């Protein structure tokens, strides 16, 4: 019986470290949803969730972009000539800036109209949405920090920072009397910008120009 049990367990699919990492990043990026039902009134919670859903269009578009360039960036990061990787990273940061900027403006302008159609109060929805879009648009300031950190094999440190800032967010919300969706959105944005800023600072050690400063890279020619 014991031998049969061991054979059965060996046949079960095992969760690899990379899969656990994906689960960890997913949970920490949506850490606000773990605590909001306990601190917000149902009406405010619904408005926050609607704004959170609208703001997700930015990372969803970036995920599609990451899938196309992640492997190439990783390959360039391994070669001795770092200038090629730095040039590619600068172009990626510019793409992030343009995509985040355009998508963010589109969401902020268009989502409130959809909210009115759905019967959601426009004023608190727009205020919460604006802050959430700012948080999702951190790449405008700091660039493709998560993508580039994993490309240069510092993904574990990036995930650690993500976990730390998420934990600090939870502690701040849990220990304070926050009942305002706008304040919680601002707290989440502070955590997101802190994590992205620290990663951008570390990436400068690899010669990566963060965010909009990539426009100053010698191989970036807009005209």
N, C-alpha and C positions, 0 to 999 in steps of 0.2 A: 504493500500500500504506500509506504513512504517513498519507494523508488518511483512509482507511478506519479505521485504528487510532484516529485522533483522534475521528472520529465515534462509534466504539464506546465510547470512554471518556466522551464527553459524554453518552451515553445511560444510563450507569451511575448509580444513585441515590447522591447525595452525603450524607455524614453531617454534619448540621448541628451548630452549636455547642451547642445545647440537648441534643442526643443525646449528644455527647461529655461534657457536664456530668453527664448521668444515669449514664453509664458510670463516670465518675470517682467520683461519690458512692457508687455501688454497690460499687466496688472498695475504697474507703477505709473504708466501714462494715463490710466483712468482711475487713479487713486481717489480722486474727489468723489466718484460715484459710490465708493465704499462707505462714506460717512455722511453724505448729504441727506439720505432718508432719515437720519437720526437728528439732524440739526435744523432742517428747513421745514416750514409749513408745506402741506401738500400743494397749495396753489403756487407758492414760490418755487417749489421743487419742479413742478411741471414746466414752468417758464425756463428754469435753468437747464433742464434736460433738453428742451427744444432748442435752446441756444447752443448747447454743447453739441447736439447732433448737427446743427447747421455749420458749426466751426470745423467739423471733421472733414469737410470737403478739401481743406488744405493739406492735411497729412495724407489723405487718400491719393491725391494727385502726386504727391512727392514719393509715395511708395512705388507707384508705377514707374516714375523716373529712376528711382534707386535700382529697381530690378534690371534696368538696361545698362547702368554704368558701374554697378558695384564690383563686378568681377574685373573689369578693365582697370579700375582704380587700384584694386588690390594687386594686380599684376604690375602696374607701374610703380607701386610703392616698394616692390621687392628689388627693382633694378638699381644699379649703382648710380646711374645718372638721375639724381633726384629732381633735376630741372623739369623733366617731362611730367613727373607726378605733380610738381608744384603748378605747372601750367594747366594741367587737367583739373586740379583742385580749384584753381582760380575760375576756370570756365564753369565748373559745377556750381560754385558759389554764386556766380552771376546768374546762372539759370534758376537757382533757388530764389534769388532776390526777385527776379522777374515773375516767376510762377507764384510765389507767396504774395507779392505785392498785388498782382492782377487778380488773383483768386480772392484775396482778402477784401479788396475793394468791391468785387462782385458780390460777395457774401453780405457785407455790411449794407450795401445798397438794396440788394434784392430780397434778403431773408425777412426783413420787417414787413414787407408787403405780404409775403406768404403767411407770416404770423397773424396778421390782421384777418386774413381769410379763414384761418383756423380758429379764430376767436381768442387769440393770445394777446394779452395787454402789451401794446407796442412799446411803451416807454421803458418798463423794466427789462423787457426782452432785448431791446436795442442796446441798453447800457451793459447788460451782462454779455451780450454777443460781442460788443466792441472789445471788451477786455479779453474774452476768450480768443478772439481772432488775433489780438496782439500777442498772446502767449503762443499760439500756433504759428505765428509769423516771426518767431525768434530767428529763423535763418536769414531774414532780411538784415538783421544786425550782425549775426555771428556766423552765418554760412551753414553748410551741410555738416554740422558738427558730428552727429551720430554716424553718418555714412563714412566720413573721413576718419574718425577715430577707429572704426572697425577696419578700415582699409590699411591703416598703419599699425594694426595689431594692438591697439589700445582700447579695444571694445570692452574688455572687462572693467577697466577703470571708468569708462563712460557709464557703464551700467551701474557701477558702484555709486557714482555721483547721482545718477537718476534715482537709485534707491534711497540715498541719504536725503536728497531734497524732498522726495515724496514722503519720507518718514517725518521730516520737519514740518511739512504741510499738515499731515495728520495730527501731529502733536499741537500745532498752533490752533487748528480748528477745534480740536477736542477740548483743549484747556481754556479756550476763550468763549465768550458768549456771542458767537456769530449766528445771527439769524437773517442776515441780509445776503442775498445771492450775489450782489455786486461785490461786496467785501470778500466773499469766498472766491469769486473769480479773480479778484485782484491778488489775493494770497497765492492762488494757483499760478498766476502769471509770474509772480515774483520767484516762485520755485523753479518754473520752467526757464526763465531768463538767467537765473543764477547757474543752473546746470549747463546751459548752452554757453554762457560766458566763460565759465571755467574750462570747458572743453576747447573753446576757441583759443583761449590763452595757451593751453598745452599744445595745440596744433601749430602755433607760431614757432615752436621748437623744431618743427618739420619744414619750416619755410612756407607755411600756408597762410595766405592773406585772408583774414576773416571777413565774411559778409561783404558789404559794399566796398571795403577797401581793396577788394580784388580787382576793381576797376583800374587801380594804379599799377597792376602787374604789367611788366614790360611787354608781355606777349598778348595782352588783351587789347584789341583794336576794334573800337566801336564804329569807326568810319574809315 
